[in-house]
């Protein structure tokens, strides 16, 4: 009887996401952050396009992950993925001009994704601290951007780059930790 209880408890345990998902998002975020920081004197168009490409890829990966049966929060992943694709396309096409418009799209996306990932991390038992730290960094960068109505381009590039790098490093660590856990379990 105790064996049945153990099996039921294992079945009710939350599944681990594929390790490559946070790792891939982390690498892409890190690359986007480095590009933004290395080219701070480039135009607003470059910042918008580089950030938009990262956000678009992030959205596509999130949507793909929402189809995985290994994820508990499939609906959340799909919603964030769709919002990311929309924000990414807006930034790439940047129909809105000016630092303030780009800053608002970037900042609102950072806050939305950071808060949703923070809430998801709080509800899942694996690597809660690492995931919370990564999502908090992104949300804090978004709040700083949105709270600065007269933000200048160089400041926007700096905060965006640092936010992407912090988020990327956090997600890479989460991916590596999940992979180690899966290997330890023999999967």
DABEL-V729320 format. One record per backbone hydrogen bond with DSSP energy under -1.0 kcal/mol. CO is the residue of the C=O (numbers start at 1). NH is the residue of the N-H. E is the energy in kcal/mol with one decimal. If there is no record, write none. Layout:
co = {CO & CO}
nh = {NH & NH}
e = {E & E}
This chain:
co = {1 & 2 & 3 & 4 & 5 & 6 & 7 & 8 & 18 & 19 & 20 & 21 & 22 & 23 & 24 & 25 & 26 & 27 & 28 & 29 & 30 & 31 & 32 & 33 & 34 & 35 & 39 & 43 & 44 & 45 & 46 & 47 & 48 & 49 & 50 & 51 & 52 & 53 & 54 & 55 & 56 & 57 & 58 & 59 & 60 & 61 & 62 & 64 & 65 & 73 & 74 & 75 & 76 & 77 & 78 & 79 & 80 & 81 & 82 & 83 & 84 & 85 & 86 & 87 & 88 & 89 & 90 & 98 & 99 & 100 & 101 & 102 & 103 & 104 & 105 & 106 & 107 & 108 & 109 & 110 & 111 & 112 & 113 & 114 & 115 & 116 & 117 & 118 & 119 & 127 & 128 & 129 & 130 & 131 & 132 & 133 & 134 & 135 & 136 & 137 & 138 & 139 & 140 & 141 & 142 & 143 & 145 & 148 & 152 & 153 & 154 & 155 & 156 & 157 & 158 & 159 & 160 & 161 & 162 & 163 & 164 & 165 & 166 & 167 & 168 & 169 & 170 & 171 & 172 & 173 & 174 & 175 & 176 & 177 & 178 & 179 & 180 & 181 & 182}
nh = {5 & 6 & 7 & 8 & 9 & 10 & 11 & 12 & 21 & 23 & 24 & 25 & 26 & 27 & 28 & 29 & 30 & 31 & 32 & 33 & 34 & 35 & 36 & 37 & 38 & 39 & 42 & 47 & 48 & 49 & 50 & 51 & 52 & 53 & 54 & 55 & 56 & 57 & 58 & 59 & 60 & 61 & 62 & 63 & 64 & 65 & 66 & 67 & 68 & 77 & 78 & 79 & 80 & 81 & 82 & 83 & 84 & 85 & 86 & 87 & 88 & 89 & 90 & 91 & 92 & 93 & 94 & 102 & 103 & 104 & 105 & 106 & 107 & 108 & 109 & 110 & 111 & 112 & 113 & 114 & 115 & 116 & 117 & 118 & 119 & 120 & 121 & 122 & 123 & 131 & 132 & 133 & 134 & 135 & 136 & 137 & 138 & 139 & 140 & 141 & 142 & 143 & 144 & 145 & 146 & 147 & 148 & 151 & 156 & 157 & 158 & 159 & 160 & 161 & 162 & 163 & 164 & 165 & 166 & 167 & 168 & 169 & 170 & 171 & 172 & 173 & 174 & 175 & 176 & 177 & 178 & 179 & 180 & 181 & 182 & 183 & 184 & 185 & 187}
e = {-1.8 & -2.0 & -2.3 & -2.5 & -2.4 & -2.2 & -2.3 & -1.8 & -1.3 & -1.4 & -3.0 & -2.2 & -2.4 & -2.4 & -2.4 & -2.7 & -2.6 & -2.5 & -2.6 & -2.6 & -2.5 & -2.5 & -2.4 & -2.3 & -2.6 & -1.3 & -1.3 & -1.6 & -2.7 & -2.8 & -2.8 & -2.3 & -2.5 & -2.7 & -2.0 & -2.8 & -2.7 & -2.6 & -2.8 & -2.3 & -2.3 & -2.5 & -2.5 & -2.5 & -2.5 & -2.5 & -1.5 & -1.1 & -1.5 & -2.2 & -2.1 & -2.3 & -2.6 & -2.5 & -2.5 & -2.6 & -2.5 & -2.3 & -2.2 & -2.6 & -2.9 & -2.5 & -2.4 & -2.3 & -2.6 & -2.9 & -1.6 & -2.0 & -3.0 & -2.4 & -2.2 & -2.7 & -3.2 & -2.8 & -2.1 & -2.7 & -2.5 & -2.7 & -2.8 & -2.3 & -2.9 & -2.4 & -2.6 & -2.1 & -2.6 & -2.4 & -2.4 & -1.9 & -1.1 & -2.4 & -2.5 & -2.3 & -2.2 & -2.3 & -2.3 & -2.0 & -1.5 & -2.4 & -2.9 & -2.0 & -2.1 & -2.4 & -2.4 & -2.1 & -2.7 & -2.5 & -1.1 & -1.3 & -2.4 & -2.8 & -2.2 & -2.7 & -2.6 & -2.7 & -2.6 & -2.5 & -2.7 & -2.4 & -2.7 & -2.3 & -2.9 & -2.9 & -2.1 & -2.4 & -2.3 & -2.2 & -2.0 & -2.5 & -2.5 & -2.4 & -2.6 & -2.3 & -2.4 & -2.2 & -2.7 & -2.4 & -2.3 & -1.7 & -2.9}
